[in-house]
Amino acid sequence: MGAASFNYWILLTTALISLTALQAVPDKLEITNKKEDLVVTADAIPLEIATCTVKNVYPTEQIIWYKNGLQLETVTERNDDMYMAPHTVREPSGLFTVSSILFMKIFRKDNDSTFHCSVIYETPEKKILILNSTMVHRNIHYYTEEVTFELMQPKVIKEGDTVTMKCTADGHPVPEFQLFKLQHGEEKEIPYSSNGIYVFKSIRRKDSGTYRCEALDFDSPEEINLKRDLVITVNYLDSVIVHPSGTVTVSLGETKEVTCTAIGSQEPKIVWLKNGKPVSNTQILSLKEVDYNSQGTYTCEASIPSVPGLVKRNNTVITVTGKPAMEDLKSEYDIEHNKATLTCSAVGNPLPIITWSIPKLKPMDSQSENRVTSTLLIEITKELSESTVQCTAKNEVGSSMKTIQLIKLPEKEMTAGTGDADHQTGTGSSVAVIAVVVSVVLLLVIVGLLYFLHKSKKLPCGRQEKKSLSTPEGKTEDIVVEMKNDRPNEEAGLLGAKSGKQ
């Protein structure tokens, strides 16, 4: 072949290569990494993170690395922190395969980091484009530096609570644990779940003590302490003892003492309650000179103030026996109708019976517990006005009496038991009229008798002058009767006599 032919073929090959290069744009960017975990050691050195490869490019392109979306500085010189190892291979076709390996020192904080790479290239149309790879994540294995052992709920614990202990470590993957209870200086292993959790479903006072958790991480340096201790104190309060207990009977006026005893992990606070209200804050409840208001249910409440919810209670019932005690209740008066409602109430044990000094009237009685109330409705007559009424309460122990002073009603309001003042006035007028009529009738009878005697000539009678009814001694008298009506409903008579001899 001549020199001219050889030069022709060289020019043709160069043209073909140039034409091919113009079309050799990257269509794929591959990123690969090893499957094993990256292990963080105390003497950390840069580790191989991933390899990025682009094939059949012309001219060669530079590969750029990113961590968590941020571009890394391109460093090709080997060092102790981070660098890239580029590699270029020319294929028989005249195109190139370019790769880059990323080396970086890894820390435990990089466990969630992502990496990718990219190339920037120019198209035949002179456009600048960028091609990105997929993201890769490397699982990092790092040793435990810190162990924690704690309670999952408030640290104040009482008997019966559900208590959870949890042991954790900051190594990855999370190491196994061992749990112990220290007894007399020795470790007694206790069972637990695989995640380092132990649960007391209903903790008791015997569970108080020191517990230890140990992380089994053999990659950790010897100088790191992988053990942690936890002290648990279980607060408790025994049942409250009241003496005397149950129902206690006390005589009226006596003094009675009731004792409350409670034992707990701390000194309990004692409070005596009656009807929910405090009556004493001492261990001994002293009831002096009891009355009926002293009886009832007394509750001893023991608590440990520093432990919320740790409270125990016990009751005793005080019953007071004695003669009835009268209560002061006011009576009610209906002056318009001369009525009075008298009320008598007494408290006693046994329950008393109430009687009244007015036996003919029937009272209305009601009772509740040791109290009886009797109500009496009476009419206040003239005889009862300003008088007293007695009510007597009596039981098996004794009796008590109460005197009720009735009020004095106005004179016009009093009755004699038959009517009011107007009725009395009307009755008096009727009696006066009847008296006048009777007098007139008697007088007419006398006149008729005299007239009869005169006609029968047994008595001389004639019309004479009117004279005095009194005649001289020894003289015969003629009797003249004269009747005159001075005004309606009134009669008058004049009796005169004549002197004469019979």
C-alpha positions as CSV (number, residue, x, y, z in Angstrom):
1,M,0.0,0.0,0.0
2,G,1.4,3.4,-0.9
3,A,1.9,6.3,1.4
4,A,-1.1,8.1,0.0
5,S,-3.4,5.1,0.6
6,F,-2.2,4.8,4.2
7,N,-2.8,8.4,5.0
8,Y,-6.3,8.1,3.5
9,W,-7.2,5.3,5.9
10,I,-5.8,7.2,8.9
11,L,-8.0,10.2,8.0
12,L,-11.0,7.9,7.5
13,T,-10.5,6.2,10.9
14,T,-10.0,9.5,12.7
15,A,-13.2,10.8,11.1
16,L,-15.2,7.7,12.2
17,I,-13.9,8.0,15.7
18,S,-14.7,11.7,15.9
19,L,-18.2,11.0,14.5
20,T,-18.7,8.2,17.1
21,A,-17.4,10.5,19.9
22,L,-20.0,13.0,19.0
23,Q,-22.7,10.5,19.6
24,A,-21.1,8.8,22.7
25,V,-23.1,10.4,25.4
26,P,-23.7,8.5,28.7
27,D,-27.0,6.7,28.9
28,K,-26.6,5.0,32.3
29,L,-24.7,5.7,35.5
30,E,-24.3,2.7,37.8
31,I,-23.5,2.8,41.5
32,T,-22.6,-0.3,43.5
33,N,-21.6,-1.1,47.0
34,K,-20.6,-4.1,49.1
35,K,-23.2,-6.0,51.1
36,E,-21.5,-6.2,54.4
37,D,-22.0,-3.6,57.1
38,L,-19.6,-0.8,57.7
39,V,-18.0,-1.3,61.1
40,V,-17.0,1.7,63.2
41,T,-14.0,1.0,65.3
42,A,-12.1,3.0,67.9
43,D,-9.3,3.6,65.4
44,A,-11.6,4.6,62.6
45,I,-10.1,4.7,59.0
46,P,-11.7,5.6,55.7
47,L,-13.9,2.8,54.5
48,E,-15.1,2.0,51.0
49,I,-18.5,3.4,50.6
50,A,-19.5,2.8,46.9
51,T,-18.3,2.6,43.3
52,C,-19.8,4.7,40.5
53,T,-19.2,3.7,36.8
54,V,-20.2,5.3,33.5
55,K,-19.4,3.4,30.2
56,N,-18.8,4.3,26.5
57,V,-18.2,8.0,26.9
58,Y,-16.1,10.3,24.9
59,P,-14.3,12.3,26.0
60,T,-13.8,11.2,29.6
61,E,-16.2,12.6,32.1
62,Q,-15.6,13.5,35.8
63,I,-17.7,11.7,38.4
64,I,-19.1,13.8,41.3
65,W,-20.1,12.4,44.7
66,Y,-22.9,13.4,47.1
67,K,-23.7,12.7,50.7
68,N,-27.2,13.3,51.9
69,G,-27.8,15.4,48.8
70,L,-24.7,17.6,49.4
71,Q,-21.8,17.6,46.9
72,L,-18.5,16.4,48.3
73,E,-15.3,18.0,47.5
74,T,-13.4,16.0,44.9
75,V,-10.2,14.7,46.5
76,T,-8.1,12.1,44.8
77,E,-5.1,12.1,47.1
78,R,-5.3,9.4,49.8
79,N,-5.8,10.7,53.4
80,D,-7.3,9.6,56.7
81,D,-10.7,11.3,56.2
82,M,-12.2,11.1,52.7
83,Y,-11.0,10.7,49.1
84,M,-12.0,9.3,45.7
85,A,-10.1,6.8,43.6
86,P,-10.8,7.5,39.9
87,H,-10.1,4.9,37.2
88,T,-10.4,5.3,33.4
89,V,-10.3,2.5,30.7
90,R,-10.2,3.0,26.9
91,E,-12.3,0.4,25.2
92,P,-11.3,-1.1,21.7
93,S,-14.0,1.1,20.2
94,G,-12.1,4.1,21.2
95,L,-14.6,5.1,23.9
96,F,-13.9,5.2,27.6
97,T,-15.2,3.6,30.8
98,V,-14.8,5.9,33.8
99,S,-15.3,4.8,37.4
100,S,-14.7,6.3,40.9
101,I,-14.5,4.7,44.3
102,L,-15.5,6.8,47.4
103,F,-13.6,6.2,50.6
104,M,-14.8,7.9,53.8
105,K,-14.3,7.7,57.6
106,I,-17.6,6.6,59.0
107,F,-19.2,7.6,62.4
108,R,-22.3,6.3,64.2
109,K,-24.1,9.4,63.1
110,D,-23.8,8.3,59.5
111,N,-26.1,5.3,60.0
112,D,-28.9,7.0,58.2
113,S,-26.8,8.7,55.5
114,T,-27.4,8.2,51.8
115,F,-24.9,8.5,48.9
116,H,-25.1,8.9,45.1
117,C,-23.0,10.1,42.1
118,S,-23.5,12.1,38.9
119,V,-21.7,13.1,35.6
120,I,-22.1,16.3,33.7
121,Y,-21.8,16.0,29.9
122,E,-22.4,17.9,26.6
123,T,-24.7,16.6,23.9
124,P,-24.0,16.8,20.2
125,E,-26.4,19.8,20.2
126,K,-24.1,21.5,22.7
127,K,-26.5,21.1,25.6
128,I,-25.1,20.6,29.1
129,L,-26.9,17.8,30.9
130,I,-26.5,15.9,34.2
131,L,-27.0,12.2,34.8
132,N,-27.6,11.0,38.4
133,S,-27.3,7.6,39.9
134,T,-29.7,5.9,42.3
135,M,-29.3,6.4,46.1
136,V,-27.5,3.9,48.2
137,H,-27.5,3.4,52.0
138,R,-24.9,1.7,54.0
139,N,-25.8,-0.2,57.1
140,I,-23.3,0.8,59.8
141,H,-22.3,-1.4,62.7
142,Y,-21.0,0.6,65.7
143,Y,-20.2,-0.4,69.2
144,T,-22.0,0.6,72.4
145,E,-20.8,3.7,74.2
146,E,-23.7,4.4,76.5
147,V,-26.1,2.1,78.5
148,T,-29.2,3.4,80.2
149,F,-31.4,1.5,82.7
150,E,-34.6,3.3,83.9
151,L,-38.2,3.0,84.9
152,M,-40.9,3.6,82.3
153,Q,-43.3,5.3,84.8
154,P,-43.0,7.8,87.7
155,K,-40.3,6.8,90.2
156,V,-42.7,6.9,93.2
157,I,-43.9,3.3,93.4
158,K,-46.5,1.7,95.7
159,E,-47.5,-1.9,96.3
160,G,-49.8,-3.2,93.5
161,D,-48.4,-0.9,90.8
162,T,-47.4,-2.2,87.4
163,V,-43.7,-1.3,87.1
164,T,-41.6,-1.6,83.9
165,M,-37.7,-1.5,83.8
166,K,-36.0,-1.0,80.5
167,C,-32.4,-1.3,79.5
168,T,-31.1,0.4,76.3
169,A,-27.8,0.8,74.6
170,D,-26.7,3.1,71.8
171,G,-24.8,0.5,69.8
172,H,-26.0,-0.7,66.4
173,P,-27.3,-3.3,66.0
174,V,-28.7,-3.2,69.6
175,P,-26.8,-5.7,71.7
176,E,-28.3,-8.4,74.0
177,F,-28.7,-7.7,77.7
178,Q,-28.6,-9.5,81.0
179,L,-30.6,-8.4,84.0
180,F,-29.7,-9.2,87.6
181,K,-30.9,-8.4,91.1
182,L,-28.2,-7.8,93.6
183,Q,-28.7,-9.8,96.8
184,H,-26.1,-9.8,99.5
185,G,-23.5,-8.5,97.0
186,E,-24.2,-11.3,94.5
187,E,-25.9,-11.0,91.1
188,K,-29.0,-13.2,90.7
189,E,-30.1,-13.3,87.0
190,I,-33.7,-12.6,86.3
191,P,-35.6,-13.3,83.1
192,Y,-36.5,-10.6,80.7
193,S,-37.8,-10.0,77.2
194,S,-35.3,-9.8,74.3
195,N,-35.5,-6.0,74.1
196,G,-34.2,-5.5,77.6
197,I,-37.6,-5.0,79.3
198,Y,-38.7,-6.5,82.6
199,V,-42.3,-5.9,83.9
200,F,-43.6,-6.3,87.5
201,K,-47.3,-6.8,87.0
202,S,-48.2,-6.2,90.6
203,I,-45.1,-5.1,92.5
204,R,-44.7,-6.1,96.1
205,R,-42.5,-4.7,98.9
206,K,-40.2,-7.8,98.6
207,D,-39.3,-6.5,95.1
208,S,-37.5,-3.5,96.5
209,G,-33.8,-3.6,95.9
210,T,-31.0,-2.9,93.4
211,Y,-31.2,-4.2,89.9
212,R,-28.4,-4.3,87.3
213,C,-28.4,-4.3,83.5
214,E,-25.4,-5.3,81.4
215,A,-25.1,-4.8,77.6
216,L,-23.3,-7.7,75.9
217,D,-21.4,-5.7,73.2
218,F,-18.0,-7.3,72.6
219,D,-17.0,-4.7,70.1
220,S,-16.9,-2.0,72.7
221,P,-13.6,-1.0,74.1
222,E,-12.8,-2.3,77.6
223,E,-12.8,1.2,79.1
224,I,-16.5,1.6,78.4
225,N,-18.7,0.6,81.3
226,L,-21.6,-1.5,79.9
227,K,-23.3,-2.0,83.3
228,R,-26.0,0.2,84.9
229,D,-27.7,-0.1,88.3
230,L,-31.3,0.9,89.2
231,V,-32.7,1.1,92.8
232,I,-36.4,0.4,93.3
233,T,-38.2,1.3,96.5
234,V,-41.7,0.0,96.9
235,N,-43.8,2.0,99.3
236,Y,-46.5,0.2,101.2
237,L,-49.1,0.8,103.9
238,D,-50.6,-2.0,106.0
239,S,-54.2,-2.3,106.8
240,V,-55.5,0.2,109.4
241,I,-56.4,-1.2,112.8
242,V,-59.0,0.5,114.8
243,H,-59.6,-0.4,118.5
244,P,-62.3,-0.9,119.6
245,S,-63.7,-1.8,116.2
246,G,-67.2,-2.5,114.9
247,T,-70.0,-0.8,116.9
248,V,-69.1,0.7,120.2
249,T,-71.9,1.6,122.8
250,V,-71.2,4.5,125.1
251,S,-73.5,5.9,127.8
252,L,-74.6,9.5,127.6
253,G,-72.1,11.8,129.3
254,E,-69.2,9.3,129.3
255,T,-65.8,9.7,127.7
256,K,-64.5,7.2,125.1
257,E,-61.2,6.8,123.4
258,V,-60.6,5.0,120.1
259,T,-57.1,4.2,118.8
260,C,-56.0,4.0,115.1
261,T,-52.8,2.1,114.2
262,A,-51.1,2.0,110.8
263,I,-47.6,0.8,109.7
264,G,-46.0,1.7,106.4
265,S,-42.8,2.2,104.5
266,Q,-42.9,5.8,105.9
267,E,-44.6,7.3,109.0
268,P,-48.3,7.4,108.1
269,K,-50.4,10.5,108.5
270,I,-53.5,9.8,110.6
271,V,-56.8,11.8,110.3
272,W,-60.1,10.9,111.9
273,L,-63.2,11.8,109.8
274,K,-66.9,12.0,110.6
275,N,-69.3,12.6,107.7
276,G,-66.3,13.3,105.5
277,K,-65.1,16.2,107.8
278,P,-61.9,16.0,109.9
279,V,-62.5,15.8,113.6
280,S,-59.0,14.8,114.8
281,N,-55.4,14.4,113.5
282,T,-54.1,12.3,116.3
283,Q,-53.8,8.6,116.6
284,I,-56.2,8.5,119.6
285,L,-59.7,9.9,119.0
286,S,-61.0,11.2,122.4
287,L,-64.8,11.7,122.7
288,K,-65.4,13.6,126.0
289,E,-68.8,13.7,127.7
290,V,-70.6,12.3,124.7
291,D,-74.1,13.4,123.7
292,Y,-76.4,12.2,121.0
293,N,-74.6,14.4,118.5
294,S,-71.4,12.4,119.2
295,Q,-72.8,9.1,117.7
296,G,-72.2,8.1,114.2
297,T,-69.5,6.5,112.0
298,Y,-65.9,7.6,112.5
299,T,-63.3,6.8,109.8
300,C,-59.6,6.6,110.5
301,E,-57.7,7.5,107.3
302,A,-54.0,6.7,107.1
303,S,-51.9,7.9,104.2
304,I,-48.3,8.6,103.1
305,P,-48.4,12.1,101.7
306,S,-45.3,11.7,99.5
307,V,-46.9,8.7,97.7
308,P,-50.0,9.7,95.8
309,G,-52.9,7.2,96.1
310,L,-51.4,5.3,99.1
311,V,-54.3,5.6,101.5
312,K,-56.0,3.0,103.8
313,R,-59.2,3.4,105.9
314,N,-61.1,1.7,108.6
315,N,-64.3,2.6,110.5
316,T,-65.9,2.4,113.9
317,V,-69.5,3.2,114.8
318,I,-70.2,5.0,118.1
319,T,-73.7,4.5,119.6
320,V,-74.8,6.6,122.6
321,T,-77.4,5.2,125.0
322,G,-79.2,7.3,127.6
323,K,-82.4,9.0,128.6
324,P,-84.1,11.2,126.1
325,A,-82.7,14.7,125.4
326,M,-85.4,17.3,124.5
327,E,-84.8,19.5,121.5
328,D,-85.8,23.1,121.3
329,L,-88.4,23.6,118.6
330,K,-90.8,26.6,118.4
331,S,-94.6,26.2,118.3
332,E,-96.7,27.9,115.7
333,Y,-99.9,30.0,116.4
334,D,-102.9,30.8,114.2
335,I,-104.3,33.8,116.1
336,E,-107.2,34.4,113.7
337,H,-108.6,30.9,114.4
338,N,-107.3,30.5,118.0
339,K,-105.2,27.5,116.9
340,A,-101.8,26.4,118.0
341,T,-99.4,23.7,116.7
342,L,-97.2,22.5,119.5
343,T,-94.1,20.5,118.6
344,C,-92.0,18.3,120.8
345,S,-88.8,16.5,119.7
346,A,-86.5,14.2,121.6
347,V,-83.4,12.2,120.9
348,G,-82.6,9.0,122.8
349,N,-81.4,5.5,122.6
350,P,-83.5,3.4,122.9
351,L,-85.9,5.4,120.9
352,P,-88.2,7.4,123.2
353,I,-92.0,7.7,123.3
354,I,-93.6,11.2,123.7
355,T,-96.8,11.8,125.6
356,W,-98.7,15.1,126.2
357,S,-100.5,16.6,129.2
358,I,-103.7,16.9,127.1
359,P,-104.6,13.2,126.8
360,K,-107.8,13.6,124.8
361,L,-106.0,14.9,121.7
362,K,-104.2,12.6,119.3
363,P,-100.7,13.8,118.2
364,M,-98.9,13.1,115.0
365,D,-95.6,11.3,115.5
366,S,-92.6,10.8,113.2
367,Q,-89.2,9.2,113.8
368,S,-85.8,8.9,112.2
369,E,-82.9,6.9,113.7
370,N,-82.8,8.0,117.4
371,R,-85.1,11.0,117.0
372,V,-88.9,11.2,117.5
373,T,-91.0,14.2,116.8
374,S,-94.6,14.7,118.1
375,T,-96.9,17.4,116.8
376,L,-100.1,18.4,118.7
377,L,-102.9,20.7,117.2
378,I,-105.0,22.4,119.9
379,E,-107.6,25.2,120.1
380,I,-106.7,27.9,122.6
381,T,-109.7,28.6,124.8
382,K,-110.1,31.1,127.5
383,E,-109.2,28.4,130.0
384,L,-106.0,27.5,128.1
385,S,-104.8,31.0,127.4
386,E,-101.5,31.7,129.2
387,S,-101.5,28.2,130.6
388,T,-98.8,25.5,130.0
389,V,-98.7,22.2,128.2
390,Q,-96.2,19.5,129.0
391,C,-94.7,16.9,126.7
392,T,-92.7,14.0,128.2
393,A,-90.2,11.8,126.4
394,K,-89.5,8.4,128.0
395,N,-87.4,5.3,127.2
396,E,-86.0,2.4,129.1
397,V,-83.2,4.5,130.6
398,G,-85.2,7.5,131.8
399,S,-87.4,10.4,130.9
400,S,-87.3,14.1,130.2
401,M,-90.1,16.7,130.2
402,K,-90.6,20.0,128.4
403,T,-93.1,22.7,129.3
404,I,-94.6,24.9,126.6
405,Q,-96.0,28.2,127.7
406,L,-99.0,29.2,125.6
407,I,-99.2,32.8,124.6
408,K,-102.0,35.2,125.8
409,L,-104.4,36.1,123.1
410,P,-106.2,39.5,122.9
411,E,-109.5,39.6,125.0
412,K,-111.7,39.8,122.0
413,E,-110.0,36.7,120.6
414,M,-110.7,34.5,123.6
415,T,-113.6,32.1,123.8
416,A,-115.3,30.2,126.6
417,G,-115.3,27.2,124.5
418,T,-118.7,28.1,122.7
419,G,-118.3,31.1,120.5
420,D,-116.7,34.6,120.0
421,A,-117.5,38.0,121.6
422,D,-120.2,39.0,119.1
423,H,-122.1,35.8,119.9
424,Q,-121.9,36.6,123.6
425,T,-123.3,40.1,123.1
426,G,-126.2,38.7,121.1
427,T,-126.9,36.1,123.8
428,G,-127.1,38.8,126.5
429,S,-129.6,40.9,124.6
430,S,-131.9,37.9,124.1
431,V,-131.8,37.2,127.9
432,A,-132.9,40.8,128.7
433,V,-135.9,40.6,126.3
434,I,-137.0,37.2,127.8
435,A,-136.7,38.7,131.4
436,V,-139.0,41.6,130.4
437,V,-141.6,39.3,128.8
438,V,-141.6,37.0,131.9
439,S,-142.1,40.0,134.2
440,V,-145.0,41.3,132.2
441,V,-146.7,37.9,132.2
442,L,-146.3,37.6,136.0
443,L,-147.8,41.0,136.4
444,L,-150.8,40.2,134.3
445,V,-151.3,37.0,136.3
446,I,-151.4,39.0,139.5
447,V,-153.9,41.6,138.0
448,G,-156.1,38.8,136.8
449,L,-156.0,37.2,140.3
450,L,-157.0,40.4,142.0
451,Y,-159.7,41.0,139.5
452,F,-161.1,37.5,140.1
453,L,-161.2,38.1,143.9
454,H,-162.9,41.4,143.4
455,K,-165.7,39.9,141.3
456,S,-166.2,37.2,143.7
457,K,-166.6,39.9,146.4
458,K,-163.8,38.5,148.5
459,L,-161.8,41.6,148.0
460,P,-163.3,45.1,147.9
461,C,-162.0,47.1,145.0
462,G,-163.0,50.4,143.6
463,R,-161.6,53.2,141.5
464,Q,-159.8,55.4,143.9
465,E,-157.0,57.9,143.8
466,K,-153.7,56.4,143.3
467,K,-151.9,56.0,146.6
468,S,-148.7,54.6,147.9
469,L,-148.4,50.9,148.2
470,S,-147.6,51.3,151.9
471,T,-150.7,51.9,154.2
472,P,-150.9,52.8,157.8
473,E,-151.1,50.0,160.2
474,G,-154.5,48.7,161.1
475,K,-156.3,50.2,158.0
476,T,-158.0,48.4,155.2
477,E,-156.5,48.9,151.8
478,D,-158.0,49.0,148.3
479,I,-155.6,48.0,145.6
480,V,-155.5,49.8,142.3
481,V,-153.2,48.6,139.5
482,E,-152.4,50.9,136.7
483,M,-150.2,49.8,133.7
484,K,-148.5,52.3,131.3
485,N,-146.3,51.7,128.3
486,D,-143.7,54.4,128.1
487,R,-141.8,52.8,125.1
488,P,-141.7,49.7,123.1
489,N,-140.7,46.5,124.9
490,E,-141.1,48.1,128.4
491,E,-143.9,47.6,130.9
492,A,-144.5,49.5,134.2
493,G,-147.2,49.1,136.9
494,L,-148.5,51.3,139.7
495,L,-150.1,49.7,142.6
496,G,-152.2,51.9,144.9
497,A,-154.5,51.3,147.9
498,K,-157.3,53.0,149.7
499,S,-157.7,53.1,153.4
500,G,-160.7,51.3,154.8
501,K,-161.8,48.5,157.0
502,Q,-162.5,45.0,155.9
